[in-house]
Amino acid sequence: MNRTRSTALFEEAKQYFPGGVNSPVRAFKSVHGAPLFIKNAHGAIMYDEDDNEFIDFCCSWGPLIHGHNNPIIKEAVIKTIQNGMSFGAPTVHGNMLGAAMIEQNRYLEKVRFVSSGTEAVMSAVRLARGYTGKSKIIKFDGCYHGHVDSLMVKAGSGLATFGTSSSAGVPESLAKETIVINLNDLQALEDTLVAHSADIAAIIIEPVPANNGLLLQDQNFLIWVRKLCDDHDVLLILDEVISGYRVGLEGAAGYYSVEPDLLTFGKIIGGGLPVGAFGGKADIMGHISPDGPVYQAGTLSANPVAMTAGLTSIELCAKDGFYESQKIKTMRLVNNLRGHIESKGYEMSIVTIGSIFWLAFSKSRIASSQEIDPASMELFKKLHAYLLDHGVYLGPSGYEVGFVSSAHTNIILDKAAQIICDGIDHTFTN
Ligand SMILES: *Cc1c(COP(=O)(O)O)cnc(C)c1O
């Protein structure tokens, strides 16, 4: 496969950007080779600058549930853009997306738009602190919430309960305000709340942890997290940046029937343009400026063009049978892969929910990040290189999940399944 142009463009990009990229996982550090520069993409198919063709399961890391360059979203965006791109003033487009989201989600009474998932989480954490007057946050190891200072934190060593920063530049004094607990460990959570709830503003969790493999939790675990929040007077923030509009119109909150105090969104609600949002109970949201004392603002917040893309995206999600059809498509791919893995007895499994799937190099259930064997990532590297050579594009890390869009037809999914099965054979036999 010819990669001349991508390789040259990446060399050029290194002169401009640290590591040649504008977001680190794009740099292919966890897989073989250099990143591909993408020229265009339509539906489920993506082309790089050397005109190689790929069936794409990265889908821009999740936003593109309706596929690349969806014609309906594109038309709507073009129509809005005729009137100008940004006014820094309210527009009907913000009202429309806000109204639709609030109508579709019983847990969303008030919402505020921002421009990324990180910004949504950062603002929700500030609001939780401002509302409760408490400063500590509990997060779970293996959940990613964007590059928010307070959440770039890992568990401290030894018996220390308080976190230590996982990125240079995050002051230890701030990291100490975050407590990190393992997923699926209710006892540790309860013990921590018993000891520290007077200082804890909120628990934040990805209800569908999908940024470090796909660490699906039991519904009971999530229900207990909610109960512990009530018992200890702590807010629950569900980070639905990936799961929102991915596992259903009402996201993971609706899927698991777990009531959050605050929710964060991103990805699908922008339809491919930069949109994030946080929201939840009206009483808590009333503490945000200008109604309340928690400051939050944004030059491009509720940008009309981005609002239009988002509204069109979630309107397509709201069509009858949309999520059933997504699930059926995804299970078609997953069942093909599972059948092959079973028949060959490989040490692998496919984890899936809605239209998300993850290739796990283990047969046992993995519900927390410690259960992922880092050595298995060598197998993913081999598989990734094979798939790229044979026209299937997965996110360039074994910790990333794959996404199926409504543009992935059965023919495309069956073709991809065949290539992935061959790639798995190649990975285990070479
Ligand atoms: C992607 C993601 C974020 C960060 O969103 P950005 O738009 O990349 O800033 C936060 N939380 C979760 C759960 C995500 O998947």
The ligand as an SDF file (V2000), in Angstrom:
LIG
                    3D

 15 15  0  0  0  0  0  0  0  0999 V2000
  -14.1840   12.2590   24.2650 C   0  0  0  0  0  0  0  0  0  0  0  0
  -14.5250   12.3230   25.7020 C   0  0  0  0  0  0  0  0  0  0  0  0
  -14.2760   13.4730   26.4760 C   0  0  0  0  0  0  0  0  0  0  0  0
  -13.5210   14.6450   25.9380 C   0  0  0  0  0  0  0  0  0  0  0  0
  -14.1870   15.2640   24.8930 O   0  0  0  0  0  0  0  0  0  0  0  0
  -13.3260   16.2170   23.9000 P   0  0  0  0  0  0  0  0  0  0  0  0
  -14.3610   16.7650   22.9780 O   0  0  0  0  0  0  0  0  0  0  0  0
  -12.3150   15.3340   23.2630 O   0  0  0  0  0  0  0  0  0  0  0  0
  -12.7230   17.2570   24.7610 O   0  0  0  0  0  0  0  0  0  0  0  0
  -14.7240   13.4870   27.7770 C   0  0  0  0  0  0  0  0  0  0  0  0
  -15.3670   12.4350   28.3160 N   0  0  0  0  0  0  0  0  0  0  0  0
  -15.6030   11.3220   27.6180 C   0  0  0  0  0  0  0  0  0  0  0  0
  -16.3550   10.2050   28.2570 C   0  0  0  0  0  0  0  0  0  0  0  0
  -15.1820   11.2240   26.2970 C   0  0  0  0  0  0  0  0  0  0  0  0
  -15.3990   10.0930   25.6200 O   0  0  0  0  0  0  0  0  0  0  0  0
  1  2  1  0
  2  3  1  0
  2 14  2  0
  3  4  1  0
  3 10  2  0
  4  5  1  0
  5  6  1  0
  6  7  2  0
  6  8  1  0
  6  9  1  0
 10 11  1  0
 11 12  2  0
 12 13  1  0
 12 14  1  0
 14 15  1  0
M  END
$$$$
